[in-house]
Amino acid sequence: MSSIRVVIAKPGLDGHDRGAKVVARALRDAGVEVIYTGLHQTPEQIVAAALQEDADAIGLSVLSGAHMTQFTRVLELLKERGATDIVVFGGGIIPDEDIAELERLGVAKIFTPGAPMTQIVEWVRETLGNRAQAGSAPSS
């Protein structure tokens, strides 16, 4: 059975990656295959990694205030490369009005600081679980 594959990335100049690492660990512990790209990634590097790794989703962590620019650029690059089937979600310090705009642009979900890891894991499983199981034998 193929597992869910998620790229977790820290775009831009933000140097704080503790939250991204905590999310990556929680997803790994839940059986999700996680590719963590590290700090200071460009949207181009993040999308290239997602395509190379055949990822189901990209999870962005943005604390720098550049969330509108970073998320929008990742979405644009996925569209340019014909990879709009890759789900984009993320988290960070993002005002409510920006969350609504990001969702309108195509971001599937934004988690704000303090979101329980169980909520993030459940969302990833519910949103991406059917994709990973498509075509594979059911497990007993």
C-alpha positions in Angstrom: 0.0 0.0 0.0 1.4 3.4 -0.9 1.5 6.0 1.9 0.7 9.6 1.9 3.7 11.7 0.8 4.0 15.3 2.1 6.7 17.9 1.6 7.1 20.2 4.6 8.9 23.4 3.7 10.0 26.7 5.2 9.9 29.3 2.4 11.7 32.6 2.5 14.0 34.1 5.1 12.1 32.9 8.2 14.7 31.0 10.3 12.3 29.5 12.9 11.5 25.9 12.0 10.5 24.3 15.3 6.8 24.2 14.4 7.6 22.7 11.0 9.7 20.0 12.6 7.0 19.2 15.2 4.4 18.9 12.4 6.8 16.7 10.3 7.4 14.4 13.3 3.7 14.1 14.1 2.9 13.2 10.5 5.8 10.7 10.4 4.6 9.1 13.7 1.2 8.8 12.1 2.6 6.9 9.1 2.8 9.7 6.6 5.9 9.8 4.5 7.4 13.3 5.1 10.1 15.1 3.1 11.4 18.1 5.1 13.2 20.5 2.8 14.8 22.6 5.5 15.1 26.4 6.0 15.2 29.2 3.4 13.7 27.4 0.5 12.4 29.3 -2.6 9.0 28.4 -3.9 10.8 27.0 -7.0 12.8 24.7 -4.8 9.8 23.6 -2.9 7.7 22.8 -6.0 10.7 21.0 -7.6 11.0 18.8 -4.5 7.3 18.0 -4.5 7.4 17.0 -8.1 10.6 15.0 -7.7 9.2 13.2 -4.6 5.8 12.6 -6.2 4.2 14.3 -3.2 0.5 14.4 -2.5 0.8 17.7 -0.7 3.0 20.6 0.2 2.8 21.9 3.8 4.3 25.4 4.2 5.2 27.0 7.4 5.4 30.8 7.3 6.0 33.0 10.3 7.8 35.9 8.6 4.7 37.8 7.4 5.4 36.9 3.7 2.6 34.3 3.6 0.6 35.9 0.8 3.7 36.0 -1.5 5.0 32.6 -0.6 1.7 30.6 -0.8 0.7 32.4 -4.0 4.0 31.7 -5.7 3.9 28.0 -4.8 0.3 27.8 -6.2 1.4 29.6 -9.4 4.3 27.3 -9.9 2.2 24.2 -9.4 -0.3 25.5 -12.0 2.5 26.3 -14.5 3.9 22.8 -14.1 0.4 21.1 -14.5 0.6 19.8 -10.9 -2.6 21.4 -9.4 -3.4 17.9 -8.0 -0.8 18.6 -5.3 -2.7 19.9 -2.2 -1.2 23.0 -0.6 -1.7 23.6 3.1 0.2 25.3 5.8 0.5 27.2 9.0 2.0 30.1 10.7 1.1 33.5 12.1 -1.5 34.4 9.5 -4.4 36.9 10.1 -8.0 35.6 9.6 -8.6 37.9 6.6 -5.5 36.5 4.9 -6.6 32.9 5.6 -9.8 33.6 3.8 -7.9 35.0 0.8 -5.4 32.2 0.7 -8.3 29.6 0.7 -9.9 31.6 -2.1 -6.6 31.3 -4.1 -6.5 27.6 -3.6 -4.8 26.8 -0.3 -6.6 23.8 1.1 -6.2 24.6 4.8 -4.3 26.9 7.2 -3.5 25.9 10.7 -2.8 28.7 13.2 -0.4 28.6 16.1 -1.6 26.3 18.8 -3.5 23.9 16.5 -3.3 20.5 18.0 -1.1 18.0 16.2 -4.0 15.5 16.2 -6.1 18.0 14.2 -3.3 18.4 11.6 -2.8 14.6 11.3 -6.5 14.0 11.1 -6.9 16.6 8.3 -4.0 15.1 6.3 -5.3 11.6 6.6 -8.9 12.6 5.7 -7.8 14.9 2.8 -5.1 12.7 1.3 -5.8 9.2 2.6 -8.0 8.2 -0.3 -5.4 9.3 -2.9 -2.7 7.1 -1.4 -5.0 4.1 -1.2 -6.3 4.4 -4.7 -5.3 1.4 -6.7 -3.7 -0.4 -3.7 -5.1 -3.5 -2.0 -7.0 -2.9 1.2 -5.1 -3.6 4.3 -6.5 -5.9 6.9 
